[in-house]
Amino acid sequence: ASYRREKWRSRSMSMSSNGNDVSSSAGSRSSLSSYSSTGSSSDEEDVVNPRERQQQSSNGFSDFCVKKITRSGFGRREIEIAEEEMPALLLLRRKLSMERSLSGARVVVCTHITAQSAVLIETLGACGARVRVCSCNIHSTQNEVAAALAESGISVFAWKNMTEKDFWLCIDLCVRGDFD
């Protein structure tokens, strides 16, 4: 049997089969350098269901339900990497945020919560909309990204591998929640 190491590619860096960086730009950042789902936490946080645990962001915001708000720094890095790949959306954000063209709009988002969707969600907020977010799939949420959105003041209700009961509860909290 022959052993073959696979070549892999991250969002902004390529690696050869021997693990050497073959990135085209020296200043590029690898999404792997900020990959954060392997981070450890206390045993209590892993056992207690997020909806049974009261959490607050660093500025006292608490209208959210995520796995671990303490992981928001890792999620913020993921969002920043995604922003580098979405220059058109960032240009739109800069233009529309000055106009506050979505002021007064109330937007409920039910989507896969990933770094890329977070860029869109934060763009809606920057343009003046009040945004509430829940996951559309019990397995697709990037917990650290959800924490970063909550830390920035966005009402988000999602965590990876939630139960079906929690999934529907999160949708209900998102849809019926207070936008103020």
Solvent accessible surface area in square Angstrom, and as a share of the most:
residue,aa,sasa,rsa
1,A,161,1.25
2,S,113,0.73
3,Y,183,0.70
4,R,189,0.69
5,R,139,0.51
6,E,129,0.58
7,K,147,0.62
8,W,108,0.38
9,R,182,0.66
10,S,15,0.09
11,R,80,0.29
12,S,33,0.21
13,M,34,0.15
14,S,21,0.14
15,M,32,0.14
16,S,30,0.19
17,S,47,0.30
18,N,94,0.48
19,G,32,0.31
20,N,85,0.44
21,D,86,0.45
22,V,85,0.49
23,S,32,0.20
24,S,123,0.79
25,S,57,0.37
26,A,118,0.91
27,G,71,0.68
28,S,38,0.25
29,R,100,0.37
30,S,9,0.06
31,S,13,0.08
32,L,84,0.42
33,S,84,0.54
34,S,3,0.02
35,Y,130,0.49
36,S,8,0.05
37,S,69,0.44
38,T,114,0.66
39,G,33,0.32
40,S,105,0.68
41,S,36,0.23
42,S,63,0.41
43,D,118,0.61
44,E,119,0.53
45,E,39,0.18
46,D,76,0.39
47,V,124,0.71
48,V,43,0.25
49,N,35,0.18
50,P,3,0.02
51,R,94,0.34
52,E,116,0.52
53,R,47,0.17
54,Q,144,0.64
55,Q,21,0.09
56,Q,109,0.49
57,S,7,0.05
58,S,106,0.68
59,N,112,0.57
60,G,40,0.38
61,F,47,0.19
62,S,47,0.30
63,D,53,0.27
64,F,17,0.07
65,C,13,0.07
66,V,0,0.00
67,K,42,0.18
68,K,26,0.11
69,I,19,0.09
70,T,103,0.60
71,R,32,0.12
72,S,16,0.11
73,G,49,0.47
74,F,71,0.30
75,G,0,0.00
76,R,71,0.26
77,R,96,0.35
78,E,13,0.06
79,I,0,0.00
80,E,64,0.29
81,I,4,0.02
82,A,0,0.00
83,E,31,0.14
84,E,99,0.44
85,E,74,0.33
86,M,49,0.22
87,P,94,0.59
88,A,80,0.62
89,L,32,0.16
90,L,33,0.16
91,L,87,0.43
92,L,85,0.42
93,R,41,0.15
94,R,136,0.50
95,K,115,0.49
96,L,50,0.25
97,S,31,0.20
98,M,156,0.70
99,E,116,0.52
100,R,119,0.43
101,S,62,0.40
102,L,60,0.30
103,S,73,0.47
104,G,74,0.71
105,A,34,0.26
106,R,157,0.57
107,V,39,0.22
108,V,64,0.37
109,V,26,0.15
110,C,67,0.40
111,T,36,0.21
112,H,84,0.38
113,I,0,0.00
114,T,33,0.19
115,A,0,0.00
116,Q,64,0.29
117,S,22,0.14
118,A,0,0.00
119,V,0,0.00
120,L,88,0.44
121,I,1,0.01
122,E,24,0.11
123,T,6,0.03
124,L,36,0.18
125,G,25,0.24
126,A,32,0.25
127,C,2,0.01
128,G,11,0.10
129,A,8,0.06
130,R,86,0.31
131,V,5,0.03
132,R,3,0.01
133,V,0,0.00
134,C,1,0.01
135,S,2,0.01
136,C,50,0.30
137,N,57,0.29
138,I,50,0.25
139,H,107,0.48
140,S,29,0.19
141,T,1,0.01
142,Q,66,0.29
143,N,33,0.17
144,E,19,0.09
145,V,1,0.00
146,A,0,0.00
147,A,0,0.00
148,A,2,0.02
149,L,0,0.00
150,A,0,0.00
151,E,47,0.21
152,S,62,0.40
153,G,22,0.21
154,I,20,0.10
155,S,0,0.00
156,V,0,0.00
157,F,8,0.03
158,A,0,0.00
159,W,9,0.03
160,K,95,0.40
161,N,95,0.49
162,M,5,0.02
163,T,77,0.45
164,E,119,0.53
165,K,152,0.64
166,D,1,0.00
167,F,26,0.11
168,W,145,0.51
169,L,66,0.33
170,C,2,0.01
171,I,35,0.18
172,D,57,0.29
173,L,69,0.35
174,C,0,0.00
175,V,84,0.48
176,R,194,0.71
177,G,23,0.22
178,D,98,0.51
179,F,21,0.09
180,D,140,0.73
